[in-house]
Amino acid sequence: MCEKLPSIIKRTNGFSFGSSNKGNFKLEEFGKCKLFLQSESGPYLILTEKSGEKIILNQKNKTETEQVFENIKTLINK
């Protein structure tokens, strides 16, 4: 989890409306990424695929994002 998202350089194949960003984007620090963002503020979950591509997601508020993080940790530890 991180609190700050690298700058979005461009949307390559995605959707942006208000604080919602979904699809393929190019980020300054990570390059090609998939974003599933519901809010412009953190925290953000950053998952890395075996290929090295990043998937970054968050929910509308910090509590919901933290719950998703806990759910992912539970699934990994099974």
C-alpha positions, -999 to 999 in steps of 0.1 A, spaced: 0 0 0 12 35 -7 -3 70 0 9 87 -32 4 77 -68 31 85 -94 20 111 -120 -2 98 -149 16 106 -181 -12 95 -204 -43 72 -208 -35 46 -234 -68 27 -234 -90 36 -205 -117 57 -189 -113 88 -168 -143 106 -153 -140 128 -122 -120 109 -96 -125 75 -114 -97 61 -136 -100 26 -151 -80 9 -178 -45 11 -192 -24 41 -183 13 51 -185 26 64 -151 58 84 -146 75 60 -122 60 26 -133 54 29 -171 26 8 -184 0 1 -156 -37 -9 -152 -56 15 -129 -88 8 -111 -92 40 -90 -123 52 -73 -107 81 -55 -79 107 -62 -66 102 -27 -47 73 -12 -41 48 0 -34 28 -32 -28 -9 -35 -1 -18 -60 -1 -54 -73 26 -67 -96 19 -94 -121 45 -120 -130 51 -101 -162 61 -71 -141 31 -50 -150 15 -31 -121 -21 -30 -112 -30 -1 -90 -64 1 -72 -82 19 -45 -118 23 -33 -138 55 -25 -124 58 10 -94 46 31 -114 21 51 -128 3 20 -93 2 5 -78 -12 37 -105 -39 38 -96 -50 2 -60 -52 13 -69 -74 43 -90 -96 20 -61 -100 -4 -37 -109 24 -61 -135 37 -64 -151 3 -26 -152 -1 -20 -168 33 -45 -197 26 
